[in-house]
Structures are given as structure tokens and as C-alpha cells.
């Protein structure tokens, strides 16, 4: 028989993760969400831990003519970072200057999305802080992996990855890239993140804006 979903919605998942994080010794914590789905989850964690909440936006750079195949990505923050898959770059061999042009375009799109979500507020620097990176679940983990690479380059004191659900192979691959990984549910047969929520509707831009509103931020 199919298993009943573990989580009612993303807020429920966030409260469950907050309970798991509550007793960790965190120094100057910062909660970073991957939008849009990670924001409601991270919002509940930030409320419980009384820690500031920010977002980490990722722009994927797809191969020419094969945009679904990532050659690299750029991640925003106080100092935007980018990563490149050098093996894939050799395979597709784009023309000189192509990657740099795509990088600039993705950075402009990231700036547009951050302005939409956060207004004039500048990103919170993770340097020297214990950072909790949050998403609403893992599948392949590719977006999270890129985010972690860029995050480490900004010199946090510690990085904790917190997700409600993910497959065992992805969880184990990512565990080596963080100081601590909390995944509440690791199903023996993983199909999709949404199967573990009763309500997994798409999070709207307006919901993200409202959750990131500065009124409650410590």
C-alpha cells in the first residue's frame, strides 16, 4: 500500500525541521532558503531559531542548444560566486567568451529576482556564521550541490543542510559536502519530493515576498 505523506505542507515540514535543529549549538546562525519552495520551510526554521532569513538564488548556465545540460551555474550572495563543469565545457566546446556572456545574463536575472523578492535589502553575508541551507526536498541534489560550492567560497563557519525528504544516494553524496546534514525522511523507494506532502502546490512569487518581509526579521 502507498505510504501516507509525512508532511501536510511546507510549513509543517519547516516546523518539523526546526524541532530537529533546535538543540544544535549554532553560532550566529543564518537561515538560507532556495526559492521558491524552500522559503516557507526556511521561514518556520528562522522563526523558531530567531535567526535572520535570506535566500540563495541559483542561475543555471545550459549548454548551447542543450539548455537542460548544465555547464555551470552562478549563485548570488554578498559576493556572487560561479562554478563551471570543466569536463562538460570541453565536451560542448562553446565559442570564446560564450560562458562569460551567459554568466552576465544569469547575474542580471538573479539581480532582478532578488529585487522582486527582497527589494533594496542587500544579501546577508554568511562569512563567519553557522549557515542552515534549506530546501523543500532533494531529488538529484544538483541545485543544492551548486549552492554548497558557492556557499563554501563565502567562508561560513559551519554549513548545515536541512531538508524534509530525499533519496538515500543523494543524501549520502551531499553529506560529505557539509558539516551536518539533517534529512527527516529517507524513503526506501523515492519517486518525487511532492509525494511526501499532502499539499505541494507551487509557491508563488507573492508568497516569497511576504515571507521575506522585514517586519519579523531579528
N, C-alpha and C positions, 0 to 999 in steps of 0.2 A: 504494500500500500504506500502511496506517496506520503512523505512526511509533511506535517503541518509547518507553515513558515514560522521561523523562530522570532521574527520581528513584525510588529504591527505596521510600522513605518520607519522613516529615517530618524524621527525624533526619539522613538522608542529605542532604536539601535544606539543612538547617541547617549541616552541615559544609561544603557547597559555598559557601554564602553567607559563612561565616566565613573561608574562604580568600580570597574576594574583598574582604573588609573588613580583612583582617589588616594590610595595609600602609598603610591610611589614617591620616593624622595626627589621632587623636581625643583631645580634651582632656576628661578626667574623664567618660568615656563611661557612659551608662546605656542598657541594652537594654530596650525596652518591647515586650511582646507583646500582640497582640489574641487573646484566648481565644475558643474553646479551641484551635483548630487552629494558631494562631501560636505557642503556648507551646513545643511540642517543637522547633520550628525555632529560636526565640529562645534556648532553653536551650543548644543547641550553640554558638551565637554567643557567648553570655555566657561559657561555659567557655573558649573559645578566646581571647577578648579579656580574660579575667579581669576582667569588669565585672559590676556588680550587675544583676540581672534583676527586673523588675516587670511588672505587667500594666496595660493600659488598657482599662477596661470602658466599653461604649457602651450607652446605653438609648435606643431609638428611640421617638419620640412620633408615633403614627399618627393620621391624620385620623379624626374621629368617623364611624363606620360604614364607613370605608375604611382600616382599620388598616395595610394594606400601603403606603399612600401617606404618606410621612414629612413631617410639618410641622416637625419639628425633632428634636433629639437632645441628650442630656446625656452628658458624658464625665467619668469620675471622675479623681481625682488628688489631690495635696495641697490644691488648691483647685478643686473641681468646676466645670467650665465647661459652658455650654449654647449651642446655636446654634438659630436659628429661620429657616425659609424664609418670608420675609415675603410673597412673591408667593402661595405656597400658602396661607398664613393668610388672605389677602384672598379667595382663591377659595373656601375652605371656610367662612370666617366663623364660627368656633366662638363659643359664648357667652362673655361676660366671665368671666375667672377660670379658664376651662377649661384653658388651656395651663399656667398655674401649678400647677393641681392635678395634671395629668399629670406635670409636672416633678418634683413632690414624690414621686409614686408611683414614678417611674423611679429617683430618687435612693435611695429606700428599697430597691428591688430591687438596685441596684448595691451598696449597703452590705451587703446580705445575701450577694451573690455574692462580694464581696471578703472578707467574714468567713469564708465557706466555703473560699475558695482560700488566703487568706493569714493567717487567724487575726487576732491583735491587732496585727500589724505595720502601721504607718502607711505610706501610699504614699510612694515616694521622689520628692522634688521634682525636676523637670527643669530648674529655673532655673539658668542659667549653665553647663549641661552640654551635651556633644555627645550627642544622643539618636538611637539607632538604633531606628526603629519597624519591627516585623517582623510579617508575616502569612504564611500558607502559600501565598498566591497572590492575584492580583487578578482580578476579573471586571468588574463595573461600577465598582468603586472607591468606592462611596458611603460605606461604613463607614470606609474609610481617610480619605476626604476630611473627614468629620466629625471624626475623631480628630485630623487635622492642624490643623484650625481651632482646636480646643480646646488642642492642644499648643502652638501658637504663642503663645497667650494666656498661657502659663505661663513665657514668656521663656527658652527654651533658648538656648544659644549657637549651636548648629547642629542641623539636623534632617536625618537620612539615612533614607530609606525603603528597606528591603531586603526583597525578595520573590523567591521562586524563579521564578515564572512569571506572565505577564499579557499581555493583548492590547495591540497597539501603540497603539490610540487611547486606552485608559485610561492606559497608561504615560505617553504624551505629555501628557495633561491634568494628571496628578499631578506631572510633572517640574517644572512651573512653581511648585509649591507647596512644594518642599523645596530644601535646599541641594545635595543629591545624591540620586540615585535609582539603586539597583542592582537590576536585574531580569535574572536569569541566562538566562531563556528567553522570547523573544517570538515565538511561533509565527505563521506567515503565516495560518493558519486556526485561530482559537481557538474551542474549543467549551465547555470547562469545565476548571476547575483540576484536578479529580480525574483527568482523562485523562492528566495528566503525572506521575502517581505509580503505581507498581505496587501499593502498599498505601496506600489513602486512607481507611482506616476511621475512624469517628468517635472523637475523643479524649474520654475520659471525665473526669468531674469529679475522680475519684481520681488520675488521671494528672497532671492540672494541679496538684493539691495536692502530689503527690510531687515534681514538677519544681520547684515553687516553694519546697520545704522549705528552711529557712535553713541547713542544715548546710554547704553548699559556698559560700554567697554571700560574696564578698570584701567 
